[in-house]
Amino acid sequence: MCMFVSGIQMLSVQPDTKPKGCAGCNRKIKDRYLLKALDKYWHEDCLKCACCDCRLGEVGSTLYTKANLILCRRDYLRLFGVTGNCAACSKLIPAFEMVMRAKDNVYHLDCFACQLCNQRFCVGDKFFLKNNMILCQTDYEEGLMKEGYAPQVR
């Protein structure tokens, strides 16, 4: 089973052109705008995710097809995406969830924090790794003085 990612184009219908047939409902498209995806033309209301029924022209410019289904990104990842476990809490991370990464480790956004004092990190904050443990600068420096370890700065 292969997956196909396609772009969605919104086109304005020129008044002097012959109406195109919709791939979803097989009726002529007489609207002011139409969507072009998968080399076919669609009414804006007809190009929908097979799972959640969202209008794909409204949720982005990409759609996914697999197993004869047309899907939005979220449902494609929910059904077919690869998941993993959080390096901090070991719980499953859904494929569609936003994550933070440090080296080969992946974290829930809520788990991306110093594992000693629970200070949360944001993108661009300085943190340190010691045996796959995330540390803030204060805890890193205290540990360095006590134990003499030197984790990698990221």
MARBA-3410 file (N, C-alpha, C, O; in Angstrom, 1 decimal):
154
0.8,-1.2,0.0,0.0,0.0,0.0,0.9,1.2,0.0,1.7,1.4,0.9 ~ 0.7,2.1,-1.0,1.6,3.3,-1.0,0.7,4.5,-0.6,-0.5,4.5,-0.7 ~ 1.4,5.5,-0.3,0.8,6.8,0.2,1.2,7.8,-0.9,2.3,7.8,-1.5 ~ 0.3,8.7,-1.1,0.5,9.8,-2.1,0.1,11.1,-1.5,-1.0,11.3,-0.9 ~ 1.0,12.1,-1.6,0.7,13.4,-1.0,0.5,14.3,-2.3,1.2,14.3,-3.2
-0.6,15.1,-2.2,-0.9,15.9,-3.3,-1.2,17.4,-2.9,-1.6,17.6,-1.7 ~ -0.9,18.3,-3.7,-1.2,19.7,-3.5,-2.6,20.0,-3.9,-3.1,19.4,-4.8 ~ -3.2,21.0,-3.2,-4.5,21.4,-3.6,-4.4,22.8,-4.1,-3.8,23.7,-3.5 ~ -4.9,23.1,-5.3,-4.9,24.4,-5.9,-6.3,25.0,-5.9,-7.3,24.2,-6.3 ~ -6.5,26.2,-5.6,-7.8,26.9,-5.7,-7.7,27.7,-7.0,-6.8,28.6,-7.1
-8.6,27.5,-7.9,-8.6,28.2,-9.1,-9.9,29.0,-9.3,-11.0,28.5,-8.9 ~ -9.8,30.1,-9.9,-11.1,30.9,-10.2,-11.6,30.4,-11.5,-10.8,30.2,-12.5 ~ -12.9,30.3,-11.6,-13.5,29.8,-12.8,-13.7,31.0,-13.8,-14.3,32.0,-13.4 ~ -13.2,30.9,-15.0,-13.4,31.9,-16.0,-14.8,31.8,-16.6,-15.2,30.7,-16.9 ~ -15.5,32.9,-16.6,-16.9,32.9,-17.1,-17.1,32.3,-18.5,-18.1,31.8,-18.8
-16.1,32.5,-19.4,-16.2,32.1,-20.7,-15.8,30.6,-21.0,-15.7,30.2,-22.1 ~ -15.4,29.9,-19.9,-15.0,28.5,-20.1,-16.1,27.5,-19.8,-17.0,27.8,-19.1 ~ -16.0,26.3,-20.4,-17.0,25.3,-20.2,-16.8,24.7,-18.8,-15.7,24.5,-18.3 ~ -17.9,24.6,-18.1,-17.8,24.1,-16.7,-17.2,22.7,-16.6,-17.5,21.8,-17.5 ~ -16.4,22.5,-15.6,-15.7,21.2,-15.4,-16.6,20.4,-14.5,-17.4,20.9,-13.7
-16.4,19.0,-14.6,-17.2,18.1,-13.8,-16.4,17.9,-12.5,-15.2,17.8,-12.5 ~ -17.2,17.8,-11.4,-16.6,17.5,-10.1,-16.4,16.1,-9.9,-17.2,15.2,-10.2 ~ -15.2,15.7,-9.4,-14.8,14.3,-9.2,-15.5,13.7,-8.0,-15.6,12.5,-7.8 ~ -16.1,14.6,-7.1,-16.8,14.1,-5.9,-18.2,13.8,-6.2,-18.7,12.7,-5.8 ~ -18.9,14.7,-6.8,-20.4,14.5,-7.0,-20.8,14.3,-8.5,-22.0,14.0,-8.8
-19.9,14.4,-9.4,-20.1,14.3,-10.8,-21.0,15.4,-11.4,-21.4,15.2,-12.6 ~ -21.3,16.4,-10.7,-22.0,17.5,-11.3,-21.1,18.6,-11.8,-19.9,18.6,-11.5 ~ -21.6,19.4,-12.7,-20.8,20.5,-13.2,-20.5,21.6,-12.1,-21.3,21.8,-11.3 ~ -19.3,22.1,-12.2,-18.9,23.1,-11.2,-19.2,24.5,-11.8,-18.6,24.9,-12.8 ~ -20.2,25.1,-11.2,-20.7,26.4,-11.7,-20.3,27.5,-10.7,-20.7,28.7,-10.9
-19.6,27.1,-9.7,-19.2,28.1,-8.6,-18.1,29.1,-9.1,-17.6,28.8,-10.2 ~ -17.9,30.1,-8.4,-16.8,31.1,-8.8,-15.4,30.5,-8.7,-14.6,30.8,-9.5 ~ -15.2,29.6,-7.7,-13.9,28.9,-7.5,-14.1,27.4,-7.5,-15.2,26.9,-7.2 ~ -13.0,26.7,-7.9,-13.0,25.3,-7.8,-11.6,24.8,-7.3,-10.7,25.6,-7.3 ~ -11.6,23.6,-6.9,-10.3,23.1,-6.4,-9.8,22.1,-7.4,-10.5,21.3,-8.0
-8.4,22.0,-7.5,-7.8,21.0,-8.4,-6.9,20.2,-7.5,-6.0,20.8,-6.8 ~ -7.1,18.9,-7.4,-6.3,18.0,-6.6,-6.3,16.6,-7.3,-7.4,16.2,-7.8 ~ -5.2,15.9,-7.2,-5.1,14.6,-7.8,-5.5,14.6,-9.3,-6.1,13.6,-9.8 ~ -5.1,15.7,-9.9,-5.4,15.8,-11.4,-6.9,15.8,-11.7,-7.3,15.5,-12.8 ~ -7.7,16.2,-10.7,-9.2,16.2,-10.9,-9.7,17.6,-10.4,-9.0,18.3,-9.6
-10.9,17.9,-10.7,-11.5,19.2,-10.3,-12.6,18.8,-9.3,-13.3,17.8,-9.4 ~ -12.8,19.7,-8.3,-13.7,19.5,-7.2,-14.5,20.8,-6.8,-13.9,21.8,-6.9 ~ -15.8,20.6,-6.4,-16.4,21.7,-5.7,-15.7,21.9,-4.3,-15.1,20.9,-3.8 ~ -15.7,23.0,-3.8,-15.0,23.2,-2.5,-15.7,22.3,-1.4,-15.0,21.9,-0.5 ~ -17.0,22.1,-1.5,-17.7,21.3,-0.5,-17.5,19.8,-0.8,-17.7,19.0,0.1
-17.0,19.4,-1.9,-16.9,17.9,-2.2,-15.5,17.3,-1.9,-15.4,16.1,-1.7 ~ -14.5,18.2,-1.8,-13.1,17.6,-1.5,-13.0,17.6,0.0,-12.6,18.6,0.6 ~ -13.3,16.5,0.6,-13.3,16.3,2.1,-12.5,15.1,2.5,-12.3,14.2,1.8 ~ -12.1,15.2,3.8,-11.4,14.1,4.4,-12.4,12.9,4.6,-13.5,13.2,5.1 ~ -12.0,11.7,4.3,-12.9,10.6,4.4,-13.2,10.2,5.8,-14.1,9.5,6.1
-12.3,10.7,6.8,-12.6,10.4,8.2,-13.3,11.4,8.9,-14.4,11.2,9.5 ~ -12.8,12.7,8.9,-13.4,13.7,9.8,-14.4,14.6,9.0,-15.0,15.5,9.6 ~ -14.4,14.5,7.7,-15.3,15.2,6.8,-15.0,16.7,6.7,-15.8,17.5,6.3 ~ -13.7,17.1,7.1,-13.3,18.5,7.0,-13.1,18.8,5.5,-12.7,18.0,4.7 ~ -13.4,20.1,5.2,-13.1,20.5,3.8,-11.6,20.7,3.6,-11.1,21.6,4.3
-11.0,20.0,2.8,-9.6,20.0,2.6,-9.0,21.3,2.1,-7.9,21.6,2.3 ~ -9.8,22.0,1.3,-9.4,23.3,0.8,-9.3,24.3,1.9,-8.6,25.3,1.7 ~ -9.9,24.1,3.1,-9.8,25.0,4.2,-8.8,24.7,5.2,-8.4,25.6,6.0 ~ -8.3,23.4,5.3,-7.3,23.1,6.3,-5.9,23.1,5.8,-5.0,22.7,6.6 ~ -5.6,23.4,4.6,-4.3,23.5,4.1,-4.2,23.3,2.6,-5.2,23.2,2.0
-3.0,23.1,2.1,-2.8,23.0,0.7,-2.3,21.6,0.4,-1.9,21.3,-0.7 ~ -2.4,20.6,1.3,-2.0,19.3,1.1,-3.0,18.3,1.5,-3.8,18.5,2.5 ~ -3.1,17.2,0.7,-4.0,16.1,1.1,-3.2,14.8,1.0,-2.2,14.8,0.3 ~ -3.7,13.8,1.6,-3.0,12.5,1.6,-4.0,11.4,1.1,-5.2,11.5,1.4 ~ -3.5,10.5,0.3,-4.3,9.4,-0.2,-3.6,8.1,0.1,-2.4,7.9,-0.1
-4.3,7.2,0.7,-3.8,5.8,1.0,-5.0,4.9,1.1,-6.1,5.3,1.7 ~ -4.9,3.7,0.6,-6.0,2.7,0.7,-7.3,3.3,0.2,-8.4,3.0,0.7 ~ -7.2,4.0,-1.0,-8.4,4.6,-1.6,-9.1,5.6,-0.8,-10.3,5.8,-1.0 ~ -8.4,6.2,0.2,-9.0,7.2,1.1,-8.3,8.5,0.8,-7.1,8.6,0.5 ~ -9.1,9.6,0.8,-8.5,11.0,0.7,-8.6,11.5,2.1,-9.7,11.5,2.7
-7.5,11.9,2.7,-7.4,12.3,4.1,-6.7,13.6,4.3,-5.9,14.0,3.5 ~ -7.1,14.3,5.4,-6.3,15.4,5.9,-5.1,14.9,6.6,-4.9,13.7,6.9 ~ -4.2,15.8,6.8,-2.9,15.4,7.5,-3.1,14.8,8.8,-2.5,13.7,9.1 ~ -3.9,15.4,9.6,-4.1,14.8,11.0,-4.7,13.4,10.9,-4.2,12.5,11.7 ~ -5.6,13.1,10.1,-6.2,11.8,10.1,-5.2,10.8,9.4,-5.2,9.6,9.8
-4.5,11.3,8.4,-3.5,10.4,7.8,-2.5,9.9,8.9,-2.2,8.7,9.0 ~ -2.0,10.9,9.6,-1.0,10.5,10.7,-1.6,9.7,11.8,-1.0,8.8,12.3 ~ -2.9,10.0,12.1,-3.5,9.2,13.1,-3.7,7.7,12.7,-3.5,6.8,13.5 ~ -4.0,7.5,11.4,-4.3,6.2,10.9,-3.0,5.4,10.5,-2.9,4.2,10.7 ~ -2.1,6.2,9.9,-0.9,5.5,9.3,0.4,6.0,9.8,1.4,5.4,9.4
0.4,7.0,10.6,1.7,7.6,11.1,2.5,6.7,12.0,1.9,5.8,12.7 ~ 3.8,6.9,12.1,4.7,6.2,13.0,4.7,7.0,14.3,4.9,8.2,14.3 ~ 4.5,6.2,15.4,4.5,6.8,16.7,5.8,6.4,17.4,6.4,5.4,17.0 ~ 6.0,7.0,18.5,7.2,6.6,19.3,6.8,6.9,20.8,5.7,7.3,21.1 ~ 7.8,6.8,21.7,7.6,7.0,23.1,8.4,8.2,23.5,9.5,8.5,23.0
7.9,9.0,24.5,8.6,10.2,25.0,9.8,9.7,25.8,9.7,8.8,26.6 ~ 10.9,10.4,25.7,12.1,10.0,26.4,12.0,10.3,27.9,12.8,9.8,28.7 ~ 11.1,11.2,28.2,11.0,11.6,29.7,10.0,10.8,30.4,10.3,10.3,31.5 ~ 8.8,10.6,29.9,7.7,9.9,30.6,7.5,8.5,30.0,6.7,7.7,30.7 ~ 8.1,8.1,28.9,7.9,6.8,28.3,6.5,6.5,27.7,6.3,5.4,27.3
5.6,7.5,27.8,4.3,7.3,27.2,4.3,7.5,25.7,5.2,8.2,25.2 ~ 3.4,6.9,25.0,3.3,7.0,23.6,3.0,8.4,23.1,2.2,9.1,23.7 ~ 3.7,8.8,22.0,3.4,10.1,21.4,2.7,9.9,20.1,3.2,9.2,19.2 ~ 1.4,10.4,20.0,0.7,10.2,18.8,1.4,10.9,17.6,2.1,11.9,17.8 ~ 1.3,10.3,16.5,2.1,10.7,15.3,1.7,12.2,14.9,2.6,12.8,14.3
0.5,12.7,15.2,0.2,14.0,14.8,0.5,15.1,15.8,0.3,16.3,15.6 ~ 1.0,14.7,17.0,1.3,15.6,18.1,2.7,16.3,17.8,3.6,15.8,17.3 ~ 2.7,17.6,18.2,3.9,18.4,18.1,4.9,17.9,19.2,4.4,17.5,20.3 ~ 6.1,17.9,18.9,7.2,17.3,19.8,8.4,18.2,19.8,8.5,19.1,19.0 ~ 9.2,18.0,20.8,10.5,18.6,20.9,11.5,17.5,20.8,11.3,16.4,21.2
12.7,17.8,20.2,13.7,16.8,20.0,15.0,17.3,20.5,15.4,18.5,20.5 ~ 15.8,16.4,21.1,17.1,16.6,21.6,18.0,15.4,21.2,17.7,14.3,21.8 ~ 18.9,15.6,20.3,19.7,14.4,19.8,18.7,13.4,19.2,17.9,13.8,18.4 ~ 18.8,12.2,19.6,17.9,11.1,19.1,16.6,11.0,20.0,15.8,10.1,19.7 ~ 16.4,11.8,21.0,15.3,11.7,21.9,14.1,12.6,21.4,14.3,13.7,20.8
12.9,12.1,21.6,11.7,12.9,21.3,10.9,13.0,22.6,10.8,12.1,23.4 ~ 10.3,14.2,22.8,9.6,14.5,24.0,8.2,15.2,23.7,8.1,15.9,22.7 ~ 7.2,14.9,24.5,6.0,15.6,24.5,6.4,17.1,24.8,7.4,17.3,25.5 ~ 5.6,18.0,24.3,5.9,19.4,24.7,5.9,19.7,26.2,6.8,20.4,26.7 ~ 4.9,19.1,26.9,4.9,19.2,28.3,6.0,18.5,29.1,6.3,18.9,30.2
6.6,17.6,28.5,7.7,16.8,29.1,9.1,17.4,28.9,10.1,17.0,29.5 ~ 9.1,18.4,28.0,10.4,19.0,27.6,10.8,20.0,28.7,10.6,21.2,28.5 ~ 11.3,19.5,29.8,11.6,20.3,31.0,12.8,19.7,31.7,13.2,18.5,31.5 ~ 13.4,20.5,32.5,14.5,20.0,33.4,14.0,18.8,34.2,12.9,19.0,34.9 ~ 14.7,17.7,34.2,14.1,16.6,34.9,14.5,16.6,36.4,14.2,15.6,37.1
15.1,17.6,36.9,15.3,17.8,38.3,14.4,18.8,38.9,13.8,18.6,39.9 ~ 14.3,20.0,38.3,13.5,21.1,38.9,12.2,21.3,38.1,11.4,22.2,38.5 ~ 12.0,20.7,37.0,10.8,20.8,36.1,10.6,22.1,35.4,9.5,22.5,34.9 ~ 11.7,22.9,35.3,11.7,24.2,34.5,11.4,23.8,33.0,12.2,23.0,32.5 ~ 10.4,24.3,32.4,10.1,24.0,31.0,11.0,24.8,30.1,11.3,26.0,30.4
11.3,24.2,29.0,12.2,24.8,28.0,11.3,25.2,26.8,10.3,24.6,26.4 ~ 11.7,26.3,26.1,11.1,26.7,24.9,12.2,26.6,23.8,13.4,26.4,24.0 ~ 11.7,26.7,22.5,12.7,26.6,21.4,13.7,27.7,21.6,13.3,28.9,21.8 ~ 15.0,27.4,21.5,16.1,28.4,21.7,16.7,28.4,23.1,17.7,29.0,23.2 ~ 16.0,27.8,24.1,16.5,27.8,25.4,17.7,26.9,25.5,17.8,25.9,24.8
18.7,27.2,26.4,19.9,26.4,26.6,19.5,25.3,27.5,18.9,25.5,28.6 ~ 19.9,24.0,27.2,19.7,22.9,28.1,20.9,22.0,27.9,21.6,22.1,27.0 ~ 21.0,21.0,28.8,22.1,20.1,28.8,21.6,18.7,28.9,20.5,18.4,29.5 ~ 22.3,17.7,28.3,22.0,16.3,28.4,23.0,15.6,29.2,24.2,15.7,28.9 ~ 22.5,14.7,30.1,23.4,13.8,30.8,22.7,12.5,30.9,21.7,12.4,31.6
23.2,11.5,30.2,22.6,10.1,30.2,21.1,10.2,29.8,20.2,9.7,30.4 ~ 20.9,11.0,28.7,19.5,11.2,28.2,18.6,12.0,29.2,17.4,11.9,29.0 ~ 19.2,12.6,30.2,18.4,13.4,31.1,18.6,14.9,30.7,19.7,15.3,30.6 ~ 17.5,15.6,30.6,17.5,17.0,30.3,17.7,17.8,31.6,17.0,17.6,32.5 ~ 18.7,18.7,31.5,18.9,19.6,32.7,19.0,21.1,32.3,19.4,21.4,31.2
18.5,21.9,33.2,18.6,23.3,33.0,20.0,23.7,33.4,20.8,22.9,34.0 ~ 20.4,24.9,33.1,21.8,25.4,33.3,22.2,25.3,34.8,23.3,25.0,35.2 ~ 21.2,25.7,35.7,21.5,25.8,37.1,21.8,24.3,37.7,22.7,24.1,38.4 ~ 20.9,23.4,37.3,21.1,22.0,37.8,22.3,21.4,37.1,23.0,20.6,37.8 ~ 22.6,21.7,35.9,23.8,21.2,35.3,25.0,21.7,36.0,25.9,20.9,36.3
25.1,23.0,36.3,26.3,23.6,37.0,26.4,23.0,38.4,27.5,22.8,38.8 ~ 25.3,22.9,39.1,25.4,22.3,40.5,25.9,20.8,40.4,26.7,20.4,41.2 ~ 25.4,20.1,39.4,25.8,18.7,39.3,27.3,18.6,38.9,28.0,17.7,39.3 ~ 27.7,19.6,38.0,29.1,19.6,37.6,30.0,19.8,38.8,31.1,19.2,38.9 ~ 29.6,20.7,39.7,30.4,21.0,40.9,30.4,19.8,41.8,31.5,19.5,42.4
29.3,19.1,42.0,29.2,18.0,42.9,29.9,16.7,42.4,30.6,16.0,43.1 ~ 29.6,16.4,41.1,30.0,15.1,40.5,31.0,15.2,39.5,31.6,14.2,39.1 ~ 31.3,16.4,39.0,32.3,16.5,37.9,31.9,16.0,36.6,32.8,15.6,35.8 ~ 30.6,16.0,36.2,30.2,15.5,34.9,30.1,16.7,34.0,29.9,17.8,34.4 ~ 30.2,16.3,32.7,30.1,17.4,31.6,29.2,16.9,30.5,29.7,16.4,29.5
27.8,17.1,30.6,26.9,16.7,29.5,27.2,17.6,28.3,27.8,18.7,28.4 ~ 26.6,17.2,27.2,26.7,18.0,26.0,25.7,19.2,26.0,24.6,19.0,26.4 ~ 26.1,20.3,25.6,25.3,21.5,25.4,24.6,21.4,24.1,25.2,21.1,23.1 ~ 23.2,21.7,24.1,22.4,21.7,22.8,21.7,23.0,22.7,21.0,23.3,21.8
END
